[in-house]
Amino acid sequence: MKLPNYVNGQWSEGAGAGEPLIDPVTGDELASISSQGVNLDAALAFARAHGGPALRQLSYAQRAEMLAKISDALAANRDEYFRLSLLNLGANQADASFDVDGTPRSAGPWRKGKC
């Protein structure tokens, strides 16, 4: 399976065979990805023309609300992220818990407007 890139507001596959993404535990190839042929200058121009202005139009409270939704989605899928961390990163339970639970916790102060 070759993973696509989300660039310039659309999904596109890079050129060539790509680089393999390897499961660190089993050594199996999970997928490949390539950024060959992706126009980086166009990607940056798109981000500056579309992403930046859209983000700057949001108030602090609206940005915090977006972070809250991301944090909620991560928390709602915690068990699956934990499972993937154990399988794909070769992490032990303490490390997996730190990684998986740390992201929603880090977003917590921002989502409450305390930073």
C-alpha atoms as one frame of an Amber mdcrd trajectory, in Angstrom:
protein
   0.000   0.000   0.000   1.329   3.429  -0.915   0.132   6.274   1.288  -0.906
   9.524  -0.409   0.087  13.042   0.678  -2.441  15.768   1.479  -0.979  18.778
  -0.339  -2.559  21.900  -1.802  -6.000  20.903  -0.555  -6.038  17.502  -2.216
  -4.730  13.959  -1.847  -2.005  12.955  -4.280   0.506  10.162  -4.546   4.189
  10.973  -4.805   6.196   9.648  -7.735   8.305   6.504  -7.637   8.140   3.487
  -5.383   8.556   5.564  -2.233  10.215   4.777   1.064   9.058   1.744   3.035
   7.468   2.245   6.448   8.639  -0.669   8.565   7.009  -2.206  11.631   9.824
  -1.936  14.213   8.684  -5.061  16.034   8.179  -7.505  13.170  10.273  -5.892
  10.441   7.318  -6.165   8.044   6.713  -3.409   5.531   3.446  -1.697   6.471
   3.224   0.757   3.589   5.342   3.107   1.531   5.253   6.846   1.014   6.841
   9.261  -1.408   7.047  13.017  -1.626   8.862  12.896  -4.967   7.255  15.247
  -7.425   5.374  17.154  -4.719   5.705  20.846  -5.446   6.882  22.187  -2.092
   6.807  25.803  -3.213   3.177  25.404  -4.281   2.357  23.678  -0.981   3.826
  26.548   1.027   2.046  29.114  -1.138  -1.257  27.246  -0.641  -0.749  27.161
   3.128   0.066  30.866   3.229  -2.875  31.789   0.999  -5.506  29.538   2.562
  -4.463  28.013   5.889  -2.840  31.050   7.478  -5.654  33.500   6.777  -8.302
  30.988   7.902  -6.477  30.363  11.168  -5.907  34.059  11.806  -9.640  34.723
  11.429 -10.375  32.466  14.392 -10.587  33.923  17.858  -8.610  32.433  20.729
 -11.801  30.764  21.956 -12.474  29.243  18.536  -8.941  27.865  18.354  -9.328
  26.431  21.849 -12.585  24.796  20.764 -10.792  23.160  17.827  -8.101  21.819
  20.165 -10.812  20.524  22.477 -12.385  18.569  19.614  -9.019  17.079  18.662
  -8.341  16.186  22.272 -11.794  14.592  22.599 -11.257  12.531  19.432  -7.897
  11.310  20.723  -9.409  10.405  24.096 -12.382   8.640  22.474  -9.994   6.443
  20.475  -7.444   5.958  23.259  -7.611   2.177  23.359  -6.873   1.880  19.637
  -3.976   4.364  19.806  -2.626   2.500  22.829  -2.840  -0.819  20.947  -1.093
   0.684  17.906   1.637   2.159  20.081   2.323  -1.198  21.683   2.331  -3.030
  18.350   4.023  -0.595  16.002   6.451   1.274  18.201   7.529  -1.629  20.329
   6.748   0.546  23.336   6.172  -0.867  26.782   2.907  -0.046  28.558   4.331
   2.896  30.514   5.803   4.516  27.385   2.664   3.879  25.362   0.551   5.429
  28.099   2.819   8.486  28.256   2.596   8.968  24.479  -1.105   8.269  24.069
  -2.378  10.049  27.162   0.089  12.922  26.985  -1.323  14.587  23.899  -4.847
  15.208  25.227  -3.341  16.328  28.552  -1.020  18.768  26.767  -3.942  20.308
  24.923  -5.943  20.628  28.144  -4.706  24.051  29.305  -5.084  25.467  25.785
  -8.612  24.171  25.387  -9.558  25.824  28.678  -8.004  29.147  27.691  -5.383
  29.006  30.462  -2.251  29.629  28.392
